[in-house]
Amino acid sequence: MLRRMYARGTLLVLLIALISLSVAHRTATPSAAAASCVVSYKVINQWADGFIGDVTVTNNLAATTTWQLSWTFAGNQRIVNLWNGVLTQTNAAVSVQNAAWNGSITSGGSVNVGFQATFSGTNSIPTSFTLNGVVCGETNVTITPPTSNPTNTATARPPTNTPMPPTGTPRPSNTPTIAPTTPTATPNNNGCIGAIICDDFENQTGIDPSGFWQALYPDCTGHGSVMVDNTYANSGSKSIMVHGHSNFCDHAFFGNTTAIESIGNLLYGRFYVRQDLALPDHHITLMALKDRNDADNDLRLGGQQGVLDWNRESDDATAPSMSSAGIAKSVTIPPRQWTCVEFKIDSANGYLQAWVNGSEVEGMRVDGVDTPDIDQAWRTRANWQPRLVDIRLGWESYGGDDITHNIWFDDVALATQRIGCSASNPTTPTATPRPTNTTTPVVGTLTPSPIPSATPTIAPNGITAATTIAELCPTYRQLYIDRDFLDYLPSDGSGGHNNMPVDGGMTDAQKASLYGVNISAIQSKIGNGTLTLGELGTQALGHVQRLVNQNFPKNAICQLLPRLMLLGPETETATFHKNSSNPWAETAGPVNAIAPAGFMQTRWPTDARTYVPAEKAERDRCHDQPVHENNLGWTFSSIVDPSILYDPNNPVLNAIRTSTHPISGLPMGPGFSSNAPMQATTKLHEENSGFWYQVIQFKNTSTIPYYLDCAMIWWVGPSGLSFDLRNGHYNNEQRPGRGYGHPQRDIIEVVYNQTQKLSVYSIRLSFHDEPYNMRTAYPNQYWSLEVGTPAFLNGQARYTTSAERQALMDLMLNTLHVELETNLDRNIELFDALKMRNRVSN
């Protein structure tokens, strides 16, 4: 999430250009009914050739679940970036459809969209608005331009990606920036002597690319974003990170739209690229150059079928051809390491070449000779001579997977001769990859924004007891690390686990004393970042060094520090919320889950301690989902509707019976399965003679932490036939007390075998308010769930023999599945498939 607060004084500038228009529906007579819709159109800011617009429409007709807002500009305004909707603009006609998350407008409700646009001449107000085809009205307004010089006055800009739906009106990006201007200085040169343009991004001072580079979102906007990042760098400490998704409008680029054409007909280029995932099979673009001689269609360098290719947008020609032989003549880009990509574009002759790590890619050579499986299709267009007028680096996808892709670019150079992969030796880069960033947020109905990275300014082996928080986490204030410490300082007065009914467990104060945590140092030094790892006691330093060496996300390390300093080497005793003094003797487990190796959540959300709406929407994305969806389709009942309870077609039933995943169809079992390493034990605790608690106890068996927010869990247990599903609890020793970090639950019961009185329980954990260090399962530590169920069903006692009880425990364990969230996507596809929109409170 981009945590960028408005600079002091900027609001005064923003108010200069504020003009508001309320447009009432034109009616035939004064006594006619109220307007069907009312529009407020605002020019938030304006400069010589662009402005920021804001449109709010209020629906006075019946509620609707989809909307389309349309208007016609009076001049030559062209929207270049829009948020909170999906844009279509044809000449002056603009149409905005709802985004995936804000389609519903109640009667009397409102929806807001914002945009950035260009214009020349007069920026006249649109004269007509319609909502779902119904005219809202028309009014003309004169815009008063800002009194300040637009070339050096800070202006509010739109978000660098579409924010998740907050509870109020979404706001533009919080970092004021200068209106676009022509760069006045050549970017830094690094490893490319003689290049016309060369940039290692070390001179970037903000989060948004600036100066020579601009963030670009051609044609439409979606879930893509661009930011300056210091999580990975091929050289120096900075790079540009692009966050993209599978849909076309979820693209994002950074580029320059003025300097390329002046280079001439012979263009050589080089960039280093790192991606978190392998090249997909479907078509994607990493670099695009607008061709003025081809109706402004793009010349693209990207990939198809998992290998690099050239692509011509206008006729979709590729080099190499996408035949088996053609694919074999190209190469891929391996994930999670830096790769040097060079290219040559000879516009006068229509020739193309490309090199990867210094070696030419045979399949990407377009020359004067037709070569089977390489450039035959390309050369079907005679006299192709591109006139390139811009360059964009980033991500654009044309279908395929529903996965978020993060791509980093560094050391970009343009020249009239080949540059090579370094100043002295154009071969494989030698820079050591550094651990991943956690940004965000995203598939499904949400789009979390990127958050500042927290890359140490020193190498992992240089992290010592003297390392300060500011050195480890340069953006510690933006990450709320100071608040994470100070809001939950270890203290017996905080009500730690010493007030648990049984088993005891250490309080945070006892842990702090045991591990030598300097509470006074935290209080006096965390605010200015001079607090050292050594002052956090005997445990923090080792955890940080180990996690950094495992490429664990840096901002997550910083967020977890308040708990890591209290995390000893021993496995803490598991405690439970309800009475555990009368357990069944029969249990099942512990057993390890069938799980893939190498699990890591590379993207961790913000802790949002100041409750900025868009940040809170990311932090509590599952808890707040009903609010984001205007409660449509949600129930809030401890008794599940019979249509869910007795649904024989719920996919979870088939998943359990066939041991196949409800979405992918891939095998899950047999037995306990998960997408992350963990261990499980099933138990049953008798609260009293009439009420039991099913207990699922987990242990993180990996070497890294993972957060549990939005995790989905299901198993087969004794039917309660929806007897008060609120009777459930979450337990985790790594929090100040059982009242902290306690999730609400999205939960359903589905009858699995009515004769045997068995049901499937499906749960999604939905945490709120507390930071992620309390929503996390730590290595070698327990967490558990308790779900209440009546001891008697229809007045009959059940599981009266040891054999019956053991069989039940085994069944619970063998049907157990856990799916942790991996991409800030709420586990939405699985959640929707299992029809789980029923929320119960803590």
N, C-alpha and C positions, 0 to 999 in steps of 0.2 A: 504494500500500500504506500503510495507516495504521500508521506507525511510532510506537507510543506505548508507552513503557516504564512498568511499574508504578511509581507514586510510592513513595518510601521510606516504610516504615511500613505501607503498605497490606496487605502480605502478612500482617502480624500480625492485621489485622482479618479478612482472608479466612479465617484458620485458626480464628477463633472459632466460625464456624458450620459447620465441616466435619464432616459425618456420613457415614459410609460403610457401605454394606450389601452384603454378598455373599450373593446368594440362590441356593441350590442347588436343583436339580430335586427335587421331592418324589417319592420312590421307595417302593415297597411294602415292601421289606425292606432292612435294612442292607447286605445283600450284593448289592444290585442294582447295575447298571452305573452309571458316572459320569453326572452330570447332562448332559442333552442340550445345555444352555446355562446359563451362569452370568452373573448380572447384578450389576453394582455400581452402586448408585444413591446419588448424593451431592447434598446441599444445600450448594452452594458458599457461598451467602450468602442472607440473609433479612432483610426489613424488615417494617414493619407490615402491608403489604398485597401484598407480592410477594417473589419469591425467584429465585435462579439455580440451575437444576438441571443435573446432569451424569449421563449414563447410559452405561455401557460394558457391552457384551454380548460374551461369549466363546462361540464356536460350537464345541461338542464333537462335532458330527455331521460328515457329509461336507461338503466344500467347496461353496460356493454362489456363484452369480454375481449373484444379487439377494437382497435381504432385506427383511423387514417386521417391525419390532419394535412390539409392542402392549402396552398396560397400561391399567388403569382407576384413576383417582384415587379416593381414599376421600372426598374433600370436593368443594368447588366450585372447585378449581384450574382456571385457564384459561391455556393457553399463548399468549403474545402474540408471541413471536419464537423461532424455532428455527433452528439451524445444523447442517450436516453431514447433512441429510436433508430429506424432503418431508413436511410435517405434514398430518394430517387429525384433527380432534377433533370428536366429537359428544357433547355433554354431558360426562360424565366419561371416556368412552372415547377413548383416544389411539392413533393408528396413525402410525408413522413409516416411510416407505419410503426406500430408499437414494437418495442423490443420483446424478448422472450419473457421478461419478468414483470412488465408493467402494462399488460394488455387490458386489464380490468379497470373500468372507471364507473363508479357508482353514480346514481342520479344525484347531482349536486357536487360530485367529486371532480377533481382536477388532475391534470397530467402536465408535466413540464418537459420541454426539450430545449437544448442549447446548441449553438453552432458558432463556428468561425467562418467568415466569408470574405471574399474580395469584392471590390467594386472600383469603378472609375467615374468621375463626374459627380453626380448627386446621389447620395444614398437615400432614396425615397422609401417611405414606408409602404409595405404591401397594401393593396386596396381591397382584398377579398380573402376571407378564410372560410373553409368548410370543414366540418367534422363528420366523417362517414357519409360524405355527400350532401349534408345539410348545411346551408349557408349560415354562418354565424353573424355576418354583418360586414360593413366596410366603413372606414374612416381614413382620412388623410392627416398626416402629422408632419411637421417640419422638424428635422433633426438638428439639434445644436451641437456643433463639433466641439471636441475638447479644446480648452484654452492652452494646454501645454503642447510643446513640440512633440509630435508622435514618434520621432526617431530616437528620442532619449527619455521618454516618459514611460515608466513601468506600466504595463497593462495586464489585465487579467487574461489568462489564456485558458482554453478548454483543457479538460483532463487529457493526459497522454494515452489513456484508454478509457473505455466506458466504465464508469463506476458501478459497483453493485448497488441495487436499489436500497437507499437509506430510508429511514422512516419519514423523513421530511423531504424537502425539495433538494435534489442533488445540486452540488455546487461545483463550479469550475475548479481546475487545479489550483492548489494553494500557493504555488510559486509564481509570483509576478515576474514577467520577463519583458524584455524590450521588444517592441514591434520589429518585424523582420527588416533587416538592413543588409546591404552588401558588405561582405567582410572587408576589413581594412588592412589585414595582415595575413601573410601566408601562414598556414598551419605549421605546427612543429614538423621538422624533418627527423625521421628515425630510420636508419638502415636503408636509405634510398637516395644516395647522393645523385644529384642531377635530375631528380624528379621535379615536375612542375608543381604537383600537389602531393604532399605527404603528411600524414597525420597519425600520431600515436595516441591522441586524445588526452595527453597529460595536461594540456592547457584548458581542459574543460573544468569549470568551477562549480557548475550546478548539476542538477539531476537531468534536466532536459538538454539535449544537444543544442549548441548555440554557435554563433559565429559563422564559420563556413558551412556548417551542417544544420539542417532543419529536420525535425520529425515530420514525416509525410504519411498521409493516409488517403491514397488516390481513390476517387470515385465514391467511396462509402466508408463508413466506420463501423467497427464492431468491437471485438475483444482484444485487438492488438495493442501493443504499447512499446515505447522506446524509452530507454533511460541510459544515462551515463552510469557505469557500474565499476566497482573495484573488487568484485569477487574473483574474476579471472582477468588476466592480462597476458598477452604474448610477450610484451615488453613493458617496462615501467609498472604502473599500478592501476591503470584505468583502461577500460574498453567501452564499447557501446553494446548494450544488451537489447535484443529484440525478442519480444514475447508474442507469439502468434498461435493461431488455432486453425482448425481444418476448413472453416468456411471462408469464402473469398473475402467477405467484408471484415474478417478477423485478421486482416493483414496489417503489417506495420513496416515502415521503412524510415531510414534517415538518408538524406541526400543533399545534393546541391543542384539548383535549377538554372544556374547562370554561367558557370565557369567552363563547362565541358566543351561547348561549341567552339570556343576560342582556341582549343588545343589543336584542331585541324583534323585532317583526314586519317592520320595514323595515330591510333590511341593504344598505348600499352597501360595495363593496370595490374595492381596486385593488392590482395587483402588476405589477412589471416582470419580464419573462421573456426569457431568451436561450437558444437551443438551437443545438447544433452542426450539426444536420441539419434539413431541411425537414420539415413535418408529413407523416406518411405517409398512405397511402390508407386503411389499416385503422383501426379504432377505438382511440383512446387517451384517457386522462384526464390533465388538468393540475391540476384542482382538484376536490375531492369534499367534500360536506357531508352528514352523516348526517341522514336525515329520520325523526324519531321517529314521525310520523304515517303513514309508509309502511313499517312493519315494519323500521325501521332500514336500509332500502335507501338508496342514495346519490342525491343530486342532483349531477350532474357537469357541469363545464365542460371540454371537451376538443376533440377533432377527429375527423372522418371525411372520407374522400375529399379529404384535403389542406386542409380548411377548418375553422374553429372551429364548434362547435355546443354546445347544451345537450343533455344526455342524462339520462333518468330510468331508473335501473337496473331498477326493478321490472317495467316493461313495455317497456323499450328504446325508448321514444318519443324523438324528436329534434326539435330546432328549430334550424335549418330542417329540413324533410324532405330526405331524401337522393335527391331527384329532381334532374334536370339543372337545372331552374329554381330549386329550393331551394338547391342548391350555389352557384349563381351569385349568390345573395343574401347569401352570407357572404364572409369574407375569410380569408386565410392569415396565418401568422406567418413572416416571412422569417428564414432561419437566420443565425447569426453576427452578430446585432445585437440591441440591447435594444428590446423592444416593450412599450408600456404597455397593459395590459388592465384595464378597469374593468367592474364588474357591479352590477346592482341586483336584489335579490330581495324582492318584496313578498308576504310569506307570507299576509297577510290576504286578499288578492285573487287570489293565485296568478299574479302577473305576474312576468315576467323581462325584463331588458334587458342589453345588453353594448355596450361601446365599445372600439375599438382605436385607440390614439394620438389619442384625443379625438373620434373620429368614431363615431357609432352604427352597429352592424352590423344592418342591416335584417332579416336572416334569423334573428336571435337575439332578436327581440321577441315575447314571449308576453303578450297582453293580453286584453281581454274580447271580442275580435272574431275569428272564424275567418278566417284569411288563407291562401289557397291556397299550397301549397309552403313555408309557414313553420310555423304552429302548429296546423294541422288535426289531426294525429295527437296532438299534445300535449293538445289540449282535448277529446279523446274521453273522458278521465277527468273526470267532473263534480266540481266543488267541490274541486279539488286545492288544498290549503292546507298547505304543508310546515311542519314544526316542526324547525328545524335546531339541532343540538346540538353540532356540532364543525365544524372546517374543517381540511382537509388539502391541501397543495400538493405536487406531485411528478410522478410518472410511473407510469402503469399502461397496459399494452397488452393487447389481446385478440386477438392473432394477427398474421399478416402477416410482415414481414421478420424476419430473424435478425440484427439489427443492434443494437449498443449505442447508446443515446442518452444524451447528457449535457445537462442542463437546469440553468440558473442562475436563481434568483429573488432579487429585491432590492426594497426599499422597499415593503413590504406594509402596507396600511392597511385598517381597517374603521371604518365610521361610520354615522350615520343620515341623512346627506345626501351628495350626490355630492362626491367629493374632488378629482377631476381628476388630470392627469398631472404636475403640479408645483404648488407653492404659489401661483405667480403666473399660470401659463398652462398649462391642461390640454391640451397638444398633444404633438407628437412629442418624445421625450426627446432631449437634446442631448449626453448623456454619450458620450465616445469609447470604443468597444469596445477591450478590451485582449486580448492574446494568450491562447491556450488553455492549459488545464491538461492534464497527462498523468496519468490516473488508471487506473485501470483497470479490467482486467481483467478485458466479456468474454463470450465465447461459447464454444461447444464444450463441452469437459469441464472447463474451468477457470474459476475466478472470482477473479482477482486483486483485492486490496483497493485502495482509493484511497490514494495517497501524498501527503504534504504538498506543497502548491504552493510555488513559489519566485518569486513575483512581486516584481519590484523595487519598493522603496518610493518610487522616483522615476520620472518619465516617461522614455521611451526617449531623447529628446533631451537629457535631463539626466544620462545615463550618461557619465561622464568617466573620465580616468585616476585621479582621486581616489576614485572609487566603490569601496567596500569589498565584500568577499565577503558580509558580513552584510547590507549594504544591497541588494545584488543578489539574494541568496539568504537571506532571513530564516530559513529552515529548513535551513540548510546542514549542520548536524550530523545532523538526521533524514534528510537526503538522502545522507549519507556523503561529502559533498564533501571534508571534511578528510582522510578516509581515502583517497579517490581520489587526492589529491595526495601524501600522505606515503608511501603504500604503493608508489608507483612514481615516486619522484623521479628526474629525469634523471641518469644516471651511466653512465660507460663501463663500470663494473663490472657493470652490469645485463645486459650481453650484447646490445647492440643489433644493428643490421643490419650492423655491421662484420664479423660472423662469418658472413655469408652466403657461399656458395661462389663466387658470381660477382656482378658488377655493383656491388658495394659498397653504397652507400646510406649516408645519415648516421645516426649514433647519436643517441639522445635528448640526450646531453650536448653533442654538436656542434650540434644544433639550438638548445638552450638558450643556448649561447654565442653563436651567430649572431644570435639574436633578443633578446638582452639580458635573459633571464629571471633574476630575483634569487632564487636557490635559498635563500640564507640567510633572506630575508624569508618565503618560503613556510614554512620550518621553524619560524620563531619566531612567525609571525603568523596562520597559517591556523587554529590552534586556537581563537583568540578572535575570529576573523572580521574582524580589522582589516587583513588583507592587501588591497592595492588592485590594481585592474586594471593600473595603470601598473607595478607591481612584477612583473607577469607578462610584461613585455617589450613588444616593438613590435607583436605580432600580436593579442593577446587582445582588446584594446579594440575594434578594428575589427570583428572577428568578432562580438562580443557586440552591438554597435550594429546591425550589419546583420541579424542573426538576430532581434533584438527587433523591428526595423522590419518584418520579414516575418511577424510573429505566430508565430514558432517557439516551441514549448512552453518555458516558462521553466525548469522543473526539468531539462529536457534540456540547455539551454544551460549550466546550472550543472554538470551531470554531465560535459559534454564539455570543460569548461574546461582540465583538465590536458593535453588534446591540442590544443585550439584555440590555446593559447599557443605550441605548437611547429609550428603549421601555417602555412607561408609561402605566398606567392602562386604559386609555381612548382609545376608538376606533378612530383612526385618520380619518380625512375626506378623502374620496376617490378622487383622482385627475385623470385626463385623458390626454392622449397624444394629442389628436386632440380636436377640438372645441366642447365643450359640452353645449354651451349656447343656443342651439336650439333643445332640446330633444323632442321626442314625449311625449305627456301627458300619453299615454298608456304604462304601464310596467307590468311585471309579477313577482311575488315574493315580498319579499324574502321568500323562502321555504327551509327547511332542506332536505338534500339528504337522500335517502334511502341508508344507509351505515351500515356496520358491526361495532360493538363496539370494543373498545380496539385497534384501529389502531395505529401502531408505526413503523416507519422506523428504524430498529435496526442497519442498516449498512449505514454509511455516507461516502462519498468519500473524498479523499484528496483535499486540496486547491492548492497544487502544485505551490506555488508562484515563484519557481525558474525554472519551466518549464522543469524538468527532463522528457524526452520523455515518459517513461512508466507511470509516475505519471500524466502527462498531458493527456495521453490516458484514464486514469481512470476519471480524473476530467471532461473532455470534451467528454466523451464516446459517447454521442448522436451527439453532434456538429461535432465531428471528424469521425463519422461513414463512410461517403463517402470516406474519405482518407483511413481508415482501409480497405475498400472494393475496393480500386482502382477505385472508381466511377462507378464500374460495376453495371448496372441496375438502375442507378440514373439519374434523370433529374433535371435541375436547371432552372425552368421556372415559370413565374407568370401566365402562361396559361396552364392548365392541358391538357394532351393529350386526344383526344376524346375517346380513348380506356378505359381510366379511368373515364372520365366525364360521359359517357353514358353506363357504365358497369352495367347491371341489376343484376349481380351475386356477386357484392361486398358484403361481409358478413355484412358490416355495415348497409345495407338496411334491411336485415332480422332481425338484432339485434334490430333496432328501431321498426319495424313493429310487432315483437313478444315479445319485452321486454326481450329477452334472450341474454346472453353474447356470443359473437362470438366464443370464445375459449372453455369455460367450458360448455356452453349450459344452465347454471343456470339462474333462473329468476333475472332480474335486477330491475324491476319496479313494477307497472307502475309509471311513473313520473320521476323526476330528481333523478339520482342514481350516486353513487360514491363508491370507496373502502375506503374512509376516511371521517370523519365528516366534513361537510361544508354546507354553505348556499349559495344560488344563487338568483340573480335577473337578468332579461333580460330587456334591454332597446334598444332604437335606437336614435342615435344622427345624426342630419342633418348637415353635413359639409357645404353644399351649396344646391342650388336647384336641382343639378344633381347628388349629391353623398352623401351616407349615411354610417354610421358605426354601424354595429351590435355590441352591447356591452353586454358581459357576466361578471357580477360582482360577485365575490365570497367573502366569509368570512370564515375564519377558526373558526369553532365552537368547536373544541376540546381544551383540556388544554395543549397541547404540540405542538411545531412547526413541520412542515413537509416541506421537500424540494420539489420543483416543476420541477426540471430538469427531462427530459424524460417523463413528464406527458403527457397523451393523453386525448384529449377532443373532443367530437363530439356533434352535434345538427343539427336540421333541421331549415334552415333559407331561406330568399329570394334568389332565384337563381341569381348568377352573371355571370353564364356560363363562369367562370374563367376569369372574368374581373380583371386583375392585382391583383393576390393574394398577392403581396408584400405589399399591403396597409393593414397592420395589426400591432398592437402594444400590448405590455405587460405593465401593470402598477402595481406598488407595492410601498407603502410609505416607506418601510424599506430598503432604499438604498440611497446613497448620492444624486442622481439625476436620471432623466429618461434615461440618456445615459449610466448608469451603470447597469450591470447584465441584459442587454436586449437580449433576446434569438432570434436566428434565428428559423425558423419554418419549419418543414416538414408538408406540407399541401396539401390536395386534396379537390376537390369539386366533388360530385357524384350526378347526377340528381335523385331526390326522387319522384317528381311528375311533369312531364313536363307540363301537362295541367294547374296546379296551380302555375307553375313557382317556385317550391320549390326544394332546394338541401340540401344534407348533407355536412357539413363542418367538416373534420377530421383534427386535428392538433396534432403534437407532439412538445413540447417545447424543444429547443436544445440550452442551454446556453453555454457560453464560457468565458474564461479568469477570470472573477470576482469570488471572493470566494463564498462559499455556503451561507454565511449569507445574501447575496443579492439575492439568488435563493430560498428563503424560505418564506412560509406563516406562520405568527406568530399568536398565539391564539388571537381571538377577533379582528383581523385586516383584511383589505380588500386586494384583488388583483384582477385584471381584464384583460380581453382581448378585443381588438377592431378589427373587421374585416370589411374591406371596401366592399361596394357593390353599383352598380349603382342604382340611383333612378328610371331610365327608363330602360325597357327591350324591345328590338325590337321597340324602339320609343314610347312605351306606358307607361303612368303613372300607378302606382299600389299602392294599399293600400291607397286609397283616403278617406275612411270613418273610423270613430273611431272604428266601430265594426270589420272591416277588420284588423286594426292595433292591436287591442286587441287580436284577434284570432291568429295573427302572434306571438305576444309576448308569449302567452300561449303555442303555439306549440313549440317555441324555448326552453322554460323552461321544458316542459313535455318530450322532446326528448333528453334533455341534459344528458351526461354521462361524468364523469371524472375518470380516472384511473391513480393514482400516481404510480411511480416506487417503488418497495419494495425490490428488491434484486440486485440492480446494474446490471440489465439484459437488460436495454434499453427498457423495455416493448416489447422485440423483437418479441415474438410470435404474439402478437396482432398487432404490427406494420407490420409484414410480411403479416398477414392474410388480412389486410385492404389495402395492396398494396400502401404504403405511401412513397415510395422513390422519393419524389419530394421536393427539398429544395429551400426555398426562404430566402433572407437575411433580416436583420433587417428593 
